[in-house]
Amino acid sequence: MSNKIIIGVSGNRGSFSEEAANYYCQKNGIADYELSYLVNVNNVLTALNKEEIDLGVFPVENSNGGIVYEALYAMSQNNFKIEKIFEIDIRMNLMVKPGTKIEDIRHITSHDQALKQCRMYLRRKWAQAELAEYSDTASAAKDVGSGVLSPDTAAIAPKICAELYGLEILEEGIQDLKFNFTTFVAAKKYE
């Protein structure tokens, strides 16, 4: 019988929450696990309470972008037990559908936190672009790659998303601070 644990993450495939969950498992010697991509924190905590997952991983604060309000609201409405609090270094990347030129970009989309962590860069280099919040960084990249979003849209997302969703990275490490750490919570069901 397998003791595989199911970990719910507040992001899509390629998200920083996925990276955090993999980091958590590696640091804690957990080899037999499966990720469930639940996109937002409320979905993670709801799944935890319904025992659909064994562990939830989601961000609560970034050293540059501050509190993750989405997490704060979800935590206020759900009971759970904090298993561990840990940090990972976050690197933001600007990516587009292949063939999109810099001068074609009219819109930049990502999770609210990613936009906050890149605000000086965006102000300096993309003052003319329209910024739009998205459910999570990886979903923004996925929807740029699949054509759900217009071809004049760039996404800010983890580097792995370029490979996963067939995107081209225009610029790496666009976060405003060289050291850009996000604090994550590994949560279990409240007993």
C-alpha positions as a Markdown table, in Angstrom:
| # | Residue | x | y | z |
|---|---|---|---|---|
| 1 | Met | 0.0 | 0.0 | 0.0 |
| 2 | Ser | 1.3 | 3.4 | -1.0 |
| 3 | Asn | 1.6 | 6.2 | 1.5 |
| 4 | Lys | 1.6 | 8.8 | -1.2 |
| 5 | Ile | 0.6 | 12.2 | 0.0 |
| 6 | Ile | -1.5 | 14.6 | -2.0 |
| 7 | Ile | -0.4 | 18.2 | -1.8 |
| 8 | Gly | -2.6 | 21.0 | -3.0 |
| 9 | Val | -0.9 | 24.1 | -4.3 |
| 10 | Ser | -2.3 | 27.6 | -4.9 |
| 11 | Gly | -1.2 | 27.8 | -8.5 |
| 12 | Asn | -1.3 | 26.1 | -11.8 |
| 13 | Arg | 1.5 | 23.8 | -13.2 |
| 14 | Gly | 4.7 | 25.8 | -13.2 |
| 15 | Ser | 3.7 | 28.2 | -10.4 |
| 16 | Phe | 5.9 | 29.3 | -7.5 |
| 17 | Ser | 3.6 | 27.3 | -5.2 |
| 18 | Glu | 4.5 | 24.2 | -7.1 |
| 19 | Glu | 8.2 | 25.1 | -6.7 |
| 20 | Ala | 7.6 | 25.7 | -3.0 |
| 21 | Ala | 5.8 | 22.3 | -2.6 |
| 22 | Asn | 8.7 | 20.5 | -4.4 |
| 23 | Tyr | 11.2 | 22.3 | -2.2 |
| 24 | Tyr | 9.3 | 21.4 | 1.0 |
| 25 | Cys | 9.1 | 17.7 | 0.0 |
| 26 | Gln | 12.8 | 17.7 | -0.8 |
| 27 | Lys | 13.8 | 19.4 | 2.5 |
| 28 | Asn | 11.6 | 17.1 | 4.5 |
| 29 | Gly | 12.5 | 13.8 | 2.8 |
| 30 | Ile | 9.1 | 13.2 | 1.2 |
| 31 | Ala | 9.5 | 11.3 | -2.0 |
| 32 | Asp | 6.1 | 9.8 | -2.6 |
| 33 | Tyr | 3.8 | 12.7 | -3.3 |
| 34 | Glu | 1.5 | 14.1 | -6.0 |
| 35 | Leu | 0.5 | 17.7 | -6.6 |
| 36 | Ser | -3.0 | 19.0 | -7.0 |
| 37 | Tyr | -3.1 | 22.3 | -8.9 |
| 38 | Leu | -5.9 | 24.3 | -7.1 |
| 39 | Val | -5.0 | 27.8 | -8.4 |
| 40 | Asn | -5.9 | 29.8 | -5.3 |
| 41 | Val | -5.5 | 29.7 | -1.6 |
| 42 | Asn | -9.2 | 29.4 | -0.8 |
| 43 | Asn | -9.4 | 26.2 | -3.0 |
| 44 | Val | -6.4 | 24.8 | -1.2 |
| 45 | Leu | -7.9 | 25.3 | 2.3 |
| 46 | Thr | -11.3 | 24.1 | 1.2 |
| 47 | Ala | -9.8 | 20.9 | -0.2 |
| 48 | Leu | -7.8 | 20.5 | 3.0 |
| 49 | Asn | -11.0 | 20.7 | 5.1 |
| 50 | Lys | -12.8 | 18.3 | 2.9 |
| 51 | Glu | -9.8 | 15.9 | 3.2 |
| 52 | Glu | -9.3 | 15.9 | -0.6 |
| 53 | Ile | -5.6 | 16.7 | 0.0 |
| 54 | Asp | -3.2 | 15.9 | 2.8 |
| 55 | Leu | -1.2 | 19.1 | 2.8 |
| 56 | Gly | -1.7 | 22.6 | 1.4 |
| 57 | Val | 1.1 | 24.9 | 0.2 |
| 58 | Phe | 0.5 | 28.6 | -0.4 |
| 59 | Pro | 2.3 | 32.0 | -0.1 |
| 60 | Val | 1.6 | 34.4 | 2.7 |
| 61 | Glu | 4.1 | 37.2 | 2.3 |
| 62 | Asn | 6.8 | 38.5 | 0.0 |
| 63 | Ser | 9.9 | 40.5 | 1.1 |
| 64 | Asn | 9.1 | 43.1 | -1.6 |
| 65 | Gly | 5.4 | 42.7 | -2.4 |
| 66 | Gly | 4.2 | 42.4 | 1.2 |
| 67 | Ile | 1.2 | 40.4 | 2.4 |
| 68 | Val | -0.5 | 38.1 | 0.0 |
| 69 | Tyr | -4.0 | 39.4 | 0.6 |
| 70 | Glu | -5.7 | 36.5 | -1.2 |
| 71 | Ala | -4.1 | 34.2 | 1.5 |
| 72 | Leu | -5.1 | 36.5 | 4.3 |
| 73 | Tyr | -8.8 | 36.4 | 3.3 |
| 74 | Ala | -8.8 | 32.6 | 2.8 |
| 75 | Met | -7.0 | 32.0 | 6.1 |
| 76 | Ser | -9.6 | 34.1 | 7.9 |
| 77 | Gln | -12.4 | 31.8 | 6.7 |
| 78 | Asn | -10.8 | 28.4 | 7.2 |
| 79 | Asn | -9.5 | 26.3 | 10.1 |
| 80 | Phe | -6.2 | 24.7 | 9.5 |
| 81 | Lys | -3.0 | 23.8 | 11.3 |
| 82 | Ile | 0.4 | 25.2 | 10.3 |
| 83 | Glu | 2.8 | 22.4 | 9.7 |
| 84 | Lys | 5.7 | 24.5 | 8.6 |
| 85 | Ile | 6.6 | 28.1 | 7.5 |
| 86 | Phe | 9.4 | 28.4 | 5.0 |
| 87 | Glu | 10.9 | 30.7 | 2.3 |
| 88 | Ile | 12.0 | 30.3 | -1.3 |
| 89 | Asp | 13.8 | 32.8 | -3.5 |
| 90 | Ile | 11.5 | 34.1 | -6.3 |
| 91 | Arg | 12.8 | 35.1 | -9.7 |
| 92 | Met | 10.3 | 36.8 | -12.1 |
| 93 | Asn | 10.5 | 36.6 | -15.9 |
| 94 | Leu | 8.8 | 38.4 | -18.7 |
| 95 | Met | 7.6 | 36.0 | -21.4 |
| 96 | Val | 5.6 | 36.2 | -24.6 |
| 97 | Lys | 4.3 | 33.9 | -27.4 |
| 98 | Pro | 7.2 | 33.2 | -29.8 |
| 99 | Gly | 7.4 | 35.8 | -32.5 |
| 100 | Thr | 6.0 | 38.6 | -30.4 |
| 101 | Lys | 8.2 | 41.7 | -30.6 |
| 102 | Ile | 8.9 | 44.1 | -27.7 |
| 103 | Glu | 7.1 | 46.9 | -29.6 |
| 104 | Asp | 4.0 | 44.7 | -30.0 |
| 105 | Ile | 3.4 | 44.4 | -26.3 |
| 106 | Arg | 0.4 | 46.4 | -25.1 |
| 107 | His | -0.6 | 44.3 | -22.0 |
| 108 | Ile | 1.3 | 42.7 | -19.1 |
| 109 | Thr | -0.5 | 40.2 | -16.9 |
| 110 | Ser | 0.3 | 38.2 | -13.8 |
| 111 | His | -0.7 | 37.5 | -10.2 |
| 112 | Asp | -1.1 | 40.7 | -8.1 |
| 113 | Gln | 2.0 | 39.8 | -6.1 |
| 114 | Ala | 4.2 | 39.4 | -9.2 |
| 115 | Leu | 3.1 | 42.8 | -10.4 |
| 116 | Lys | 3.9 | 44.3 | -7.0 |
| 117 | Gln | 7.3 | 42.6 | -7.0 |
| 118 | Cys | 8.2 | 44.1 | -10.4 |
| 119 | Arg | 6.5 | 47.5 | -10.0 |
| 120 | Met | 9.6 | 49.7 | -10.4 |
| 121 | Tyr | 10.7 | 47.6 | -13.5 |
| 122 | Leu | 7.2 | 47.9 | -15.0 |
| 123 | Arg | 7.1 | 51.7 | -14.3 |
| 124 | Arg | 10.6 | 52.2 | -15.8 |
| 125 | Lys | 10.3 | 49.9 | -18.9 |
| 126 | Trp | 6.6 | 49.4 | -19.5 |
| 127 | Ala | 4.9 | 52.7 | -18.5 |
| 128 | Gln | 2.7 | 52.5 | -21.7 |
| 129 | Ala | 1.5 | 48.9 | -21.1 |
| 130 | Glu | -1.8 | 48.1 | -19.5 |
| 131 | Leu | -1.2 | 45.9 | -16.4 |
| 132 | Ala | -3.8 | 43.3 | -15.5 |
| 133 | Glu | -4.1 | 41.0 | -12.5 |
| 134 | Tyr | -4.5 | 37.3 | -13.1 |
| 135 | Ser | -5.5 | 34.3 | -10.9 |
| 136 | Asp | -1.8 | 33.1 | -10.7 |
| 137 | Thr | 1.5 | 33.5 | -12.5 |
| 138 | Ala | 1.4 | 30.1 | -14.2 |
| 139 | Ser | -2.2 | 30.5 | -15.4 |
| 140 | Ala | -1.2 | 33.8 | -17.0 |
| 141 | Ala | 1.7 | 32.2 | -18.8 |
| 142 | Lys | -0.5 | 29.2 | -19.9 |
| 143 | Asp | -3.2 | 31.5 | -21.3 |
| 144 | Val | -0.7 | 33.7 | -23.2 |
| 145 | Gly | 0.8 | 30.5 | -24.7 |
| 146 | Ser | -2.5 | 28.9 | -25.6 |
| 147 | Gly | -3.9 | 32.1 | -27.2 |
| 148 | Val | -6.6 | 32.7 | -24.6 |
| 149 | Leu | -5.0 | 36.1 | -24.1 |
| 150 | Ser | -4.3 | 38.4 | -27.1 |
| 151 | Pro | -0.9 | 38.1 | -28.8 |
| 152 | Asp | 0.1 | 41.6 | -27.6 |
| 153 | Thr | 0.1 | 40.3 | -24.0 |
| 154 | Ala | 3.2 | 39.3 | -22.0 |
| 155 | Ala | 3.1 | 37.3 | -18.7 |
| 156 | Ile | 5.3 | 37.6 | -15.7 |
| 157 | Ala | 5.9 | 34.0 | -14.4 |
| 158 | Pro | 8.4 | 31.5 | -13.2 |
| 159 | Lys | 11.1 | 30.5 | -15.8 |
| 160 | Ile | 9.7 | 26.9 | -16.1 |
| 161 | Cys | 6.5 | 28.3 | -17.5 |
| 162 | Ala | 8.3 | 29.2 | -20.8 |
| 163 | Glu | 9.1 | 25.6 | -21.3 |
| 164 | Leu | 5.8 | 24.3 | -20.1 |
| 165 | Tyr | 3.6 | 26.6 | -22.2 |
| 166 | Gly | 5.8 | 27.2 | -25.3 |
| 167 | Leu | 6.8 | 30.8 | -24.5 |
| 168 | Glu | 9.8 | 32.9 | -25.2 |
| 169 | Ile | 11.5 | 34.7 | -22.3 |
| 170 | Leu | 12.1 | 38.4 | -23.1 |
| 171 | Glu | 13.8 | 39.2 | -19.9 |
| 172 | Glu | 14.9 | 37.2 | -16.8 |
| 173 | Gly | 15.1 | 38.4 | -13.2 |
| 174 | Ile | 12.8 | 41.4 | -13.5 |
| 175 | Gln | 11.8 | 41.6 | -9.9 |
| 176 | Asp | 12.8 | 44.9 | -8.3 |
| 177 | Leu | 15.0 | 43.4 | -5.6 |
| 178 | Lys | 17.8 | 40.9 | -6.2 |
| 179 | Phe | 16.8 | 39.1 | -3.0 |
| 180 | Asn | 13.1 | 38.4 | -3.4 |
| 181 | Phe | 11.9 | 35.9 | -0.8 |
| 182 | Thr | 8.4 | 34.6 | -0.4 |
| 183 | Thr | 7.2 | 33.0 | 2.8 |
| 184 | Phe | 5.0 | 29.9 | 2.3 |
| 185 | Val | 2.9 | 27.9 | 4.7 |
| 186 | Ala | 2.6 | 24.1 | 4.6 |
| 187 | Ala | -0.8 | 23.5 | 6.1 |
| 188 | Lys | -2.6 | 20.4 | 7.4 |
| 189 | Lys | -6.2 | 19.8 | 8.3 |
| 190 | Tyr | -7.2 | 21.2 | 11.8 |
| 191 | Glu | -7.9 | 18.2 | 14.0 |
